[in-house]
Every structure is written in C-alpha cells, then in structure tokens.
Amino acid sequence: MKILHNYIPRRSVAKLFFFVGIVWAALVGPMSVILVLQDFGATNPQIGMFAAITAGLSMVFQPVWGMISDKIGSPRRIICFCLGASAVFFGSVFLTGNFYVAVVLLLFDMIFRCGMVALLDSHTLQEVNVIPGLQYTHIRWAGSVFFGLTSLVYGGVMDTWGVMTILPISATLAVFAVIWGIFVAKGEGESGEYALKRIKPNLKKDTVALLMNKQYVILIIYIALSALALQPLWIFLIVFITSVGGTQGDVSRLHAWRCVVEIPILFLIGSKCKNVSSKKLMVIGLFFMLVYVAGIALAPSYFWIVAAHLVGGVPGFIFGLTGRLKYLNEITPESVRSTSITLLGTLEIGLGAIIGNLVAGFVLDMYGTRILGAVSFGALLIASVMLLFMKSDASASNKEERV
C-alpha cells in the first residue's frame, strides 16, 4: 500500500507508529477499570461516584501534565513517566482484596493516567508537523491495531481466568512501553534543527491568550457538551451489554471489533479527506454519533449493540477526533500544543465524566438504559448548536498546518 511504502520504512515513523501502538495496548487494562470495580462488587451509583471523583482529579492534573510537557518540549517523556506510575498503582490492585484499598489505588492510577491520550496526540502532532507528507491518521491507526488485538486477548482472558488476571498483564505491557519510549522512540520534533526552531513558551501568557481565543472556547464547549452525551454510554457499556444477556468478555470483544472497523476508516480519511475542512469532518462525525446513540438505546440484543458501535460509533469517533484535532492545530499556537489539548480534555471530563457519569449512574438504576440513551441523544443535539459558530475554514486566518 502507498502509505506503508512511503512512510513505514522510514525509521522515525516506524518508531512513532510502534510507540503509539504499544501505549494504547498498555492503556487497555486501566481503561477497563469499571470491570475491575464490578468484580469487587461495586453498584452503579458507586461506579458513577467513582467516575465523578476520577474526573475531578483529571480536571486538576491533566492540564498540569500538558503544561509540564510544553515546558520541557517533550510529551513523550511525560507519557513515559505517567505510564510507569500508572502501571505501579493499577498493577497493585491485583495484590489486594479490599474494595476501598483498590479504589484508592485506582484513584492514584487516574492521577497519572488522565493526560496520556491527550499527550500521545500532542506527541503525534509534533511529529506530523516536522515529517513531510505524514498525517495524523497514518499514525493513529497503530492505536486501533494494538488496542484491538489487546482487547481481543483480554476478552478471552477475562472469560477464562477472571477480570483481575488482566492487571499483571497490563503492568507488563506498560513497562515495555516505557522502556521503548525512553530509549527508542525519541522523535524528529525533539531533536536537531526542529528542536532549535521550537518556540519557547511563556506558559502563563500563552495560556491566557488561549482562553481568550473565541474559536478555541467554542471548540471546548462543543467537546464538553458532546462528552456529556457520550461518555456515560462508554463508561456504562457493561450495563447495556449485560441488560441484553452479554458478559464482561463481550465488552472487550466489542472493543476489538471497533478497532477492526477503525482501521479502514482511518485510511479513508488519510487518503480521501485530506482537503476536507475540519468543521465538515466534525459535522460528519456528529451525524454518525447520533446514529450510534439512537442505535445503542434501542438495541434489543448484543448483535445490535455491536452494530450501533460499528455503523455509528466508530465512524463518528474517528471523523470527530480527526476534525477536532485538525481544527485545534489550525487555531492554536504550537508553543502550547500540549496545554491546548489537555485543557480541551479537562472541560470534556468536567461535563462528560463528573456530571454525565454521576447522573447516568442514578438514571440507569431508576429508569434503565433506554432513558439514558434518550437523555444522551438530547444532549448531543444541544452540542450540535456550537458547530454553527465555528469557522468553516479556520486555516484561512491562521498559518496552514496539517493533521
């Protein structure tokens, strides 16, 4: 294939590709925290409260990791540090049978894990902006491959030996990812002439300017309202699946199916949508997300839950993510790239996780999955209003960059 022929043989791209992939593989375990809590006997309201608390911690610490990353100019180093600390706390849950000790360990895990996906995007964009012809979608599909394969393995492991078995496996993957990140994965954006050209940020001044950027604020509000609609459906996916007769292993297998579908969509965007505006990509993503929410709310069986994810959820996620990162790259300065991405995630967490998950836990207990789906659909429609205020071509008034 053209993409593989042109880019994968290049050493810097191959290192970046594998680093992104192995970090995503290491995150499969910690992202299954809800299954771990259920294994300890947590109720839906307890899970909702846990999600809200972890969201509060994420709102505090995620921008901190972003600002540190911009200060030292290396998202990769912060990813390695945080991934190593996360592995220690998440892996230690395997050693305790006490619910409250496990909760404390998982809260510390979240402190270090909360910024890793955003920093991984920041590191990828840093490399995309210095490697000619490379696009974000060329690298992002590494996450789909590694995350999907790991999820597929975990599905079998959980069904055979139980949920807790994935904890030591996850810690081992994280250690390998840290070693690769420290000793192998240093990119072109951190070395040579590119490092010398990097603008040294005045973090206080640049962050204030960021928050005064009208288009950035509109993007934040849109993402936060979308998260209010969508994050509860992801956090409580196990409830939707068990309500139609599925198992914990089916959750992990669904993640694997999602990743299988993500790969061709990423290739499609990388090859056919290079000139499509960031706003149009987000509109397409919103349409598919509406299909997804309606589908999962009305699904009568596990088959239809899977169908809702593959037909609506996956393309909605990929188009939306690509559009928002492209828009972010157009409207924010490179000197505070990590800060801009992690601040975006902070507001996303604030509404999506703290408010959304806390409310969702009680809605599920009182009214069930269909009412939660209806609430999410309404919240997504409200979020769509913000797209009307976004520039159709944000790059027209900013320097041209690519995702």
KARA-V707411 format. One record per pair of residues at least 12 apart in sequence whose ideal C-beta (glycine too) atoms are under 10 Angstrom apart, sorted by sequence separation. I is the first residue (numbers start at 1). J is the second residue. If there is no record, write none. Layout:
{{I,J} {I,J}}
This chain:
{{66,78} {92,104} {93,105} {124,136} {127,139} {154,166} {157,169} {238,250} {241,253} {269,281} {295,307} {296,308} {328,340} {329,341} {332,344} {360,372} {363,375} {34,47} {37,50} {65,78} {68,81} {69,82} {92,105} {93,106} {153,166} {237,250} {238,251} {241,254} {295,308} {296,309} {328,341} {359,372} {363,376} {33,47} {37,51} {64,78} {65,79} {68,82} {91,105} {92,106} {124,138} {125,139} {237,251} {240,254} {294,308} {295,309} {89,104} {90,105} {121,136} {124,139} {154,169} {269,284} {292,307} {293,308} {295,310} {360,375} {34,50} {65,81} {89,105} {90,106} {92,108} {93,109} {123,139} {124,140} {150,166} {153,169} {154,170} {292,308} {295,311} {296,312} {325,341} {328,344} {356,372} {359,375} {360,376} {33,50} {34,51} {65,82} {88,105} {89,106} {92,109} {237,254} {291,308} {292,309} {295,312} {296,313} {324,341} {33,51} {89,107} {90,108} {91,109} {121,139} {124,142} {237,255} {292,310} {294,312} {295,313} {89,108} {90,109} {120,139} {121,140} {124,143} {150,169} {292,311} {293,312} {325,344} {356,375} {88,108} {89,109} {90,110} {120,140} {150,170} {291,311} {292,312} {293,313} {324,344} {356,376} {33,54} {61,82} {88,109} {89,110} {291,312} {292,313} {86,108} {87,109} {89,111} {90,112} {121,143} {290,312} {291,313} {292,314} {85,108} {86,109} {89,112} {90,113} {120,143} {150,173} {265,288} {288,311} {289,312} {292,315} {293,316} {356,379} {85,109} {86,110} {88,112} {89,113} {288,312} {289,313} {291,315} {292,316} {355,379} {86,111} {87,112} {287,312} {288,313} {291,316} {292,317} {85,111} {86,112} {87,113} {117,143} {288,314} {289,315} {290,316} {85,112} {86,113} {146,173} {288,315} {289,316} {352,379} {84,112} {85,113} {86,114} {287,315} {288,316} {289,317} {351,379} {82,111} {83,112} {287,316} {288,317} {82,112} {83,113} {86,116} {285,315} {286,316} {288,318} {289,319} {81,112} {82,113} {146,177} {284,315} {285,316} {288,319} {289,320} {82,114} {284,316} {285,317} {287,319} {288,320} {351,383} {82,115} {83,116} {285,318} {286,319} {287,320} {78,112} {82,116} {284,318} {285,319} {286,320} {284,319} {285,320} {79,115} {80,116} {83,119} {283,319} {284,320} {285,321} {78,115} {79,116} {82,119} {83,120} {281,318} {282,319} {283,320} {285,322} {286,323} {78,116} {79,117} {281,319} {282,320} {284,322} {285,323} {79,118} {280,319} {281,320} {282,321} {284,323} {285,324} {75,115} {79,119} {281,321} {282,322} {283,323} {75,116} {78,119} {79,120} {281,322} {282,323} {77,119} {281,323} {282,324} {75,118} {76,119} {79,122} {276,319} {280,323} {281,324} {75,119} {76,120} {78,122} {79,123} {278,322} {279,323} {281,325} {282,326} {74,119} {75,120} {78,123} {278,323} {279,324} {281,326} {282,327} {65,111} {69,115} {75,121} {76,122} {77,123} {269,315} {273,319} {276,322} {277,323} {278,324} {281,327} {64,111} {65,112} {68,115} {75,122} {76,123} {268,315} {276,323} {278,325} {279,326} {62,110} {74,122} {75,123} {254,302} {258,306} {261,309} {262,310} {278,326} {279,327} {54,103} {61,110} {62,111} {65,114} {66,115} {69,118} {74,123} {75,124} {253,302} {257,306} {261,310} {265,314} {269,318} {273,322} {277,326} {278,327} {53,103} {57,107} {61,111} {64,114} {65,115} {69,119} {75,125} {76,126} {257,307} {260,310} {261,311} {264,314} {265,315} {268,318} {269,319} {273,323} {276,326} {277,327} {278,328} {56,107} {57,108} {60,111} {61,112} {62,113} {63,114} {64,115} {65,116} {68,119} {75,126} {76,127} {254,305} {258,309} {263,314} {265,316} {268,319} {278,329} {54,106} {57,109} {58,110} {61,113} {62,114} {63,115} {66,118} {70,122} {74,126} {75,127} {250,302} {254,306} {257,309} {258,310} {261,313} {262,314} {265,317} {266,318} {269,321} {270,322} {274,326} {278,330} {23,76} {30,83} {40,93} {46,99} {50,103} {53,106} {54,107} {57,110} {58,111} {61,114} {62,115} {65,118} {66,119} {69,122} {73,126} {253,306} {257,310} {261,314} {262,315} {265,318} {269,322} {273,326} {277,330} {278,331} {36,90} {39,93} {49,103} {53,107} {56,110} {57,111} {60,114} {61,115} {62,116} {65,119} {69,123} {134,188} {255,309} {260,314} {261,315} {264,318} {265,319} {269,323} {54,109} {55,110} {57,112} {58,113} {59,114} {62,117} {63,118} {241,296} {244,299} {246,301} {247,302} {250,305} {254,309} {258,313} {259,314} {262,317} {263,318} {266,321} {23,79} {27,83} {30,86} {37,93} {40,96} {50,106} {54,110} {57,113} {58,114} {62,118} {66,122} {131,187} {226,282} {233,289} {240,296} {243,299} {244,300} {245,301} {246,302} {250,306} {254,310} {258,314} {262,318} {266,322} {19,76} {23,80} {26,83} {29,86} {30,87} {33,90} {36,93} {40,97} {42,99} {46,103} {50,107} {53,110} {54,111} {57,114} {58,115} {62,119} {65,122} {69,126} {130,187} {131,188} {240,297} {244,301} {245,302} {246,303} {257,314} {261,318} {265,322} {269,326} {29,87} {32,90} {36,94} {40,98} {41,99} {123,181} {127,185} {130,188} {131,189} {241,299} {244,302} {20,79} {27,86} {30,89} {40,99} {51,110} {54,113} {55,114} {129,188} {130,189} {219,278} {223,282} {226,285} {230,289} {233,292} {237,296} {240,299} {243,302} {244,303} {246,305} {254,313} {258,317} {331,390} {16,76} {19,79} {23,83} {26,86} {30,90} {33,93} {39,99} {40,100} {42,102} {50,110} {54,114} {127,187} {129,189} {130,190} {222,282} {226,286} {229,289} {233,293} {242,302} {244,304} {246,306} {258,318} {331,391} {19,80} {22,83} {26,87} {29,90} {30,91} {40,101} {42,103} {113,174} {126,187} {127,188} {128,189} {130,191} {229,290} {241,302} {244,305} {330,391} {29,91} {37,99} {40,102} {102,164} {123,185} {126,188} {127,189} {130,192} {230,292} {240,302} {243,305} {27,90} {30,93} {39,102} {40,103} {124,187} {126,189} {127,190} {130,193} {131,194} {219,282} {226,289} {230,293} {233,296} {327,390} {330,393} {331,394} {26,90} {29,93} {123,187} {125,189} {126,190} {130,194} {222,286} {229,293} {233,297} {241,305} {305,369} {316,380} {323,387} {327,391} {330,394} {331,395} {37,102} {124,189} {129,194} {130,195} {240,305} {241,306} {308,373} {329,394} {330,395} {333,398} {334,399} {36,102} {37,103} {40,106} {123,189} {328,394} {329,395} {330,396} {331,397} {332,398} {333,399} {97,164} {123,190} {127,194} {130,197} {323,390} {327,394} {330,397} {331,398} {334,401} {126,194} {130,198} {237,305} {240,308} {326,394} {327,395} {330,398} {33,102} {37,106} {326,395} {329,398} {330,399} {332,401} {36,106} {94,164} {299,369} {329,399} {330,400} {331,401} {93,164} {94,165} {297,368} {298,369} {299,370} {329,400} {330,401} {94,166} {95,167} {126,198} {237,309} {297,369} {298,370} {329,401} {330,402} {33,106} {94,167} {95,168} {296,369} {297,370} {328,401} {329,402} {330,403} {93,167} {94,168} {296,370} {297,371} {299,373} {329,403} {92,167} {94,169} {233,308} {297,372} {298,373} {326,401} {328,403} {30,106} {33,109} {90,166} {91,167} {94,170} {233,309} {296,372} {297,373} {298,374} {326,402} {327,403} {33,110} {90,167} {91,168} {94,171} {296,373} {297,374} {326,403} {90,168} {91,169} {93,171} {295,373} {297,375} {325,403} {30,109} {91,170} {92,171} {234,313} {293,372} {294,373} {297,376} {324,403} {29,109} {30,110} {33,113} {87,167} {90,170} {91,171} {233,313} {293,373} {294,374} {296,376} {297,377} {323,403} {90,171} {91,172} {292,373} {293,374} {296,377} {322,403} {30,112} {31,113} {89,171} {293,375} {294,376} {321,403} {30,113} {87,170} {88,171} {91,174} {230,313} {234,317} {293,376} {294,377} {86,170} {87,171} {90,174} {91,175} {292,376} {293,377} {86,171} {87,172} {163,248} {292,377} {293,378} {27,113} {30,116} {31,117} {87,173} {88,174} {162,248} {163,249} {166,252} {230,316} {290,376} {293,379} {294,380} {26,113} {84,171} {87,174} {88,175} {230,317} {289,376} {290,377} {293,380} {86,174} {87,175} {159,247} {289,377} {292,380} {293,381} {27,116} {85,174} {158,247} {159,248} {160,249} {163,252} {26,116} {27,117} {83,173} {84,174} {87,177} {158,248} {159,249} {226,316} {230,320} {290,380} {83,174} {84,175} {87,178} {158,249} {159,250} {289,380} {290,381} {24,116} {83,175} {86,178} {155,247} {157,249} {158,250} {23,116} {24,117} {27,120} {84,177} {85,178} {155,248} {156,249} {158,251} {159,252} {23,117} {80,174} {83,177} {84,178} {154,248} {155,249} {158,252} {159,253} {226,320} {286,380} {289,383} {290,384} {83,178} {84,179} {154,249} {155,250} {157,252} {158,253} {286,381} {289,384} {23,119} {24,120} {82,178} {155,251} {156,252} {23,120} {80,177} {81,178} {84,181} {154,251} {155,252} {156,253} {223,320} {286,383} {287,384} {79,177} {80,178} {83,181} {84,182} {154,252} {155,253} {222,320} {226,324} {286,384} {79,178} {80,179} {153,252} {154,253} {155,254} {20,120} {23,123} {80,180} {81,181} {151,251} {152,252} {155,255} {19,120} {20,121} {80,181} {81,182} {151,252} {152,253} {154,255} {155,256} {223,324} {283,384} {286,387} {79,181} {80,182} {150,252} {151,253} {154,256} {222,324} {282,384} {20,123} {80,183} {151,254} {152,255} {153,256} {19,123} {20,124} {77,181} {151,255} {152,256} {282,386} {283,387} {19,124} {76,181} {77,182} {80,185} {150,255} {151,256} {152,257} {219,324} {222,327} {223,328} {282,387} {76,182} {79,185} {150,256} {151,257} {16,123} {17,124} {20,127} {148,255} {149,256} {151,258} {152,259} {280,387} {283,390} {16,124} {19,127} {147,255} {148,256} {151,259} {152,260} {219,327} {279,387} {282,390} {76,185} {77,186} {147,256} {148,257} {150,259} {218,327} {219,328} {279,388} {16,126} {76,186} {148,258} {149,259} {16,127} {76,187} {147,258} {148,259} {149,260} {216,327} {279,390} {15,127} {16,128} {74,186} {75,187} {147,259} {148,260} {215,327} {216,328} {219,331} {278,390} {279,391} {280,392} {74,187} {76,189} {77,190} {146,259} {148,261} {215,328} {218,331} {219,332} {277,390} {278,391} {279,392} {280,393} {13,127} {75,189} {76,190} {144,258} {145,259} {148,262} {277,391} {278,392} {279,393} {12,127} {16,131} {74,189} {75,190} {144,259} {145,260} {147,262} {148,263} {215,330} {216,331} {277,392} {278,393} {279,394} {24,140} {27,143} {31,147} {73,189} {74,190} {143,259} {144,260} {215,331} {216,332} {277,393} {278,394} {25,142} {73,190} {144,261} {145,262} {214,331} {215,332} {231,348} {235,352} {277,394} {278,395} {12,130} {13,131} {16,134} {21,139} {24,142} {25,143} {28,146} {72,190} {141,259} {144,262} {145,263} {213,331} {227,345} {230,348} {231,349} {234,352} {235,353} {277,395} {12,131} {20,139} {21,140} {23,142} {24,143} {27,146} {28,147} {32,151} {35,154} {39,158} {143,262} {144,263} {213,332} {234,353} {277,396} {13,133} {19,139} {20,140} {21,141} {22,142} {23,143} {24,144} {25,145} {26,146} {27,147} {28,148} {31,151} {144,264} {213,333} {220,340} {224,344} {227,347} {228,348} {231,351} {232,352} {10,131} {13,134} {17,138} {20,141} {21,142} {22,143} {24,145} {25,146} {26,147} {28,149} {29,150} {74,195} {141,262} {142,263} {144,265} {145,266} {210,331} {219,340} {223,344} {224,345} {227,348} {231,352} {232,353} {235,356} {236,357} {239,360} {243,364} {12,134} {16,138} {17,139} {20,142} {21,143} {24,146} {25,147} {28,150} {32,154} {73,195} {140,262} {141,263} {144,266} {210,332} {222,344} {223,345} {224,346} {225,347} {226,348} {227,349} {228,350} {229,351} {230,352} {231,353} {234,356} {235,357} {239,361} {281,403} {10,133} {16,139} {17,140} {19,142} {20,143} {21,144} {23,146} {24,147} {25,148} {27,150} {28,151} {35,158} {39,162} {40,163} {140,263} {141,264} {143,266} {209,332} {210,333} {220,343} {224,347} {225,348} {227,350} {228,351} {229,352} {231,354} {232,355} {233,356} {234,357} {7,131} {10,134} {17,141} {18,142} {20,144} {21,145} {22,146} {23,147} {24,148} {25,149} {26,150} {28,152} {39,163} {40,164} {141,265} {142,266} {209,333} {216,340} {220,344} {223,347} {224,348} {227,351} {228,352} {231,355} {232,356} {236,360} {240,364} {13,138} {17,142} {20,145} {21,146} {25,150} {28,153} {29,154} {38,163} {39,164} {73,198} {141,266} {219,344} {220,345} {222,347} {223,348} {224,349} {226,351} {227,352} {228,353} {231,356} {232,357} {235,360} {236,361} {239,364} {243,368} {244,369} {278,403} {7,133} {13,139} {16,142} {17,143} {20,146} {21,147} {24,150} {25,151} {28,154} {32,158} {37,163} {73,199} {140,266} {141,267} {206,332} {210,336} {220,346} {221,347} {222,348} {224,350} {225,351} {226,352} {227,353} {228,354} {230,356} {231,357} {232,358} {235,361} {239,365} {243,369} {6,133} {7,134} {24,151} {36,163} {73,200} {139,266} {206,333} {209,336} {213,340} {216,343} {220,347} {224,351} {225,352} {228,355} {229,356} {232,359} {233,360} {236,363} {242,369} {243,370} {6,134} {7,135} {17,145} {18,146} {21,149} {22,150} {25,153} {35,163} {36,164} {70,198} {73,201} {137,265} {138,266} {141,269} {216,344} {219,347} {220,348} {223,351} {224,352} {227,355} {228,356} {232,360} {236,364} {240,368} {241,369} {274,402} {17,146} {21,150} {34,163} {35,164} {71,200} {137,266} {138,267} {140,269} {141,270} {206,335} {207,336} {210,339} {211,340} {223,352} {227,356} {228,357} {231,360} {232,361} {239,368} {240,369} {274,403} {3,133} {8,138} {36,166} {70,200} {71,201} {136,266} {137,267} {140,270} {206,336} {210,340} {217,347} {220,350} {221,351} {227,357} {239,369} {240,370} {3,134} {7,138} {32,163} {35,166} {36,167} {70,201} {135,266} {137,268} {138,269} {139,270} {205,336} {224,355} {225,356} {228,359} {232,363} {3,135} {6,138} {7,139} {71,203} {137,269} {138,270} {201,333} {203,335} {207,339} {211,343} {224,356} {228,360} {232,364} {240,372} {70,203} {136,269} {137,270} {138,271} {201,334} {202,335} {203,336} {206,339} {207,340} {210,343} {236,369} {239,372} {240,373} {270,403} {3,137} {4,138} {29,163} {32,166} {67,201} {135,269} {136,270} {137,271} {199,333} {201,335} {202,336} {206,340} {269,403} {3,138} {32,167} {68,203} {135,270} {199,334} {200,335} {201,336} {30,166} {67,203} {70,206} {134,270} {135,271} {137,273} {198,334} {199,335} {201,337} {203,339} {207,343} {233,369} {236,372} {29,166} {30,167} {66,203} {67,204} {70,207} {137,274} {197,334} {198,335} {199,336} {201,338} {3,141} {28,166} {29,167} {32,170} {135,273} {201,339} {29,168} {31,170} {67,206} {135,274} {233,372} {29,169} {30,170} {67,207} {232,372} {233,373} {28,169} {29,170} {30,171} {66,207} {232,373} {28,170} {29,171} {26,169} {27,170} {29,172} {232,375} {233,376} {26,170} {29,173} {30,174} {63,207} {229,373} {232,376} {25,170} {26,171} {28,173} {29,174} {189,334} {231,376} {26,172} {27,173} {229,375} {230,376} {26,173} {27,174} {228,375} {229,376} {232,379} {25,173} {26,174} {228,376} {229,377} {24,173} {25,174} {26,175} {229,378} {230,379} {23,173} {26,176} {27,177} {229,379} {230,380} {22,173} {23,174} {25,176} {26,177} {228,379} {229,380} {22,174} {25,177} {26,178} {227,379} {228,380} {229,381} {24,177} {226,379} {229,382} {230,383} {22,176} {23,177} {225,379} {226,380} {228,382} {229,383} {22,177} {23,178} {225,380} {228,383} {229,384} {21,177} {22,178} {225,381} {226,382} {227,383} {20,177} {22,179} {23,180} {225,382} {226,383} {19,177} {22,180} {23,181} {225,383} {226,384} {18,177} {21,180} {22,181} {224,383} {225,384} {223,383} {225,385} {226,386} {19,180} {222,383} {225,386} {18,180} {19,181} {23,185} {221,383} {222,384} {224,386} {18,181} {22,185} {222,385} {223,386} {221,385} {222,386} {15,180} {19,184} {20,185} {221,386} {222,387} {15,181} {18,184} {19,185} {220,386} {18,185} {19,186} {219,386} {222,389} {17,185} {19,187} {218,386} {219,387} {221,389} {222,390} {15,184} {16,185} {217,386} {218,387} {14,184} {15,185} {16,186} {144,314} {218,388} {219,389} {15,186} {16,187} {218,389} {219,390} {15,187} {16,188} {55,227} {217,389} {218,390} {12,185} {15,188} {16,189} {218,391} {12,186} {13,187} {144,318} {215,389} {12,187} {13,188} {214,389} {215,390} {219,394} {12,188} {55,231} {215,391} {11,188} {12,189} {141,318} {214,391} {10,188} {140,318} {12,191} {215,394} {51,231} {55,235} {51,232} {137,318} {140,321} {140,322} {215,397} {215,398} {48,232} {51,235} {137,321} {50,235} {51,236} {136,321} {137,322} {140,325} {136,322} {48,235} {135,322} {47,235} {48,236} {137,325} {47,236} {136,325} {137,326} {136,326} {47,238} {135,326} {44,236} {47,239} {136,329} {44,238} {44,239} {128,325} {34,234} {38,238} {121,321} {125,325} {129,329} {34,235} {37,238} {38,239} {124,325} {125,326} {128,329} {33,235} {34,236} {35,237} {31,234} {34,237} {35,238} {121,324} {122,325} {125,328} {34,238} {38,242} {121,325} {125,329} {34,239} {129,334} {32,238} {122,328} {121,328} {126,334} {129,337} {39,248} {125,334} {38,248} {126,337} {125,337} {126,338} {35,248} {125,338} {34,248} {35,249} {123,337} {122,337} {123,338} {32,248} {35,251} {121,337} {122,338} {125,341} {34,251} {35,252} {121,338} {122,339} {122,340} {32,251} {119,338} {122,341} {32,252} {118,338} {121,341} {122,342} {118,339} {120,341} {121,342} {118,340} {119,341} {32,255} {115,338} {118,341} {119,342} {121,344} {28,252} {31,255} {117,341} {118,342} {121,345} {117,342} {118,343} {115,341} {118,344} {119,345} {28,255} {115,342} {118,345} {28,256} {114,342} {117,345} {118,346} {115,345} {118,348} {114,345} {115,346} {114,346} {24,259} {114,349} {78,338} {73,335} {75,337} {3,266} {75,338} {140,403} {3,267} {70,334} {74,338} {70,335} {73,338} {1,267} {70,336} {72,338} {75,341} {136,402} {137,403} {3,270} {69,336} {70,337} {71,338} {75,342} {135,402} {136,403} {3,271} {69,337} {70,338} {71,339} {134,402} {135,403} {2,271} {67,336} {69,338} {70,339} {133,402} {1,271} {66,336} {68,338} {69,339} {70,340} {132,402} {66,337} {67,338} {68,339} {66,338} {67,339} {69,341} {70,342} {129,401} {65,338} {66,339} {69,342} {128,401} {129,402} {65,339} {66,340} {68,342} {128,402} {129,403} {63,338} {64,339} {66,341} {67,342} {128,403} {63,339} {66,342} {67,343} {125,401} {63,340} {65,342} {66,343} {125,402} {63,341} {64,342} {66,344} {125,403} {62,341} {63,342} {66,345} {124,403} {62,342} {63,343} {66,346} {61,342} {62,343} {63,344} {62,344} {63,345} {64,346} {121,403} {62,345} {63,346} {58,342} {59,343} {62,346} {63,347} {61,346} {59,345} {60,346} {62,348} {58,345} {59,346} {62,349} {58,346} {59,347} {59,348} {58,348} {59,349} {55,346} {58,349} {59,350} {57,349} {58,350} {55,348} {56,349} {55,349} {56,350} {59,353} {54,349} {55,350} {58,353} {59,354} {55,351} {58,354} {52,349} {55,352} {56,353} {51,349} {55,353} {56,354} {54,353} {55,354} {53,353} {54,354} {55,355} {51,352} {52,353} {53,354} {55,356} {51,353} {52,354} {55,357} {51,354} {52,355} {54,357} {55,358} {52,356} {48,353} {51,356} {52,357} {53,358} {51,357} {52,358} {50,357} {51,358} {52,359} {48,356} {49,357} {50,358} {48,357} {49,358} {51,360} {52,361} {47,357} {48,358} {51,361} {48,359} {50,361} {48,360} {49,361} {45,358} {47,360} {48,361} {49,362} {47,361} {48,362} {46,361} {48,363} {44,360} {45,361} {48,364} {44,361} {45,362} {47,364} {48,365} {43,361} {44,362} {44,363} {45,364} {44,364} {45,365} {44,365} {43,365} {44,366} {34,357}}
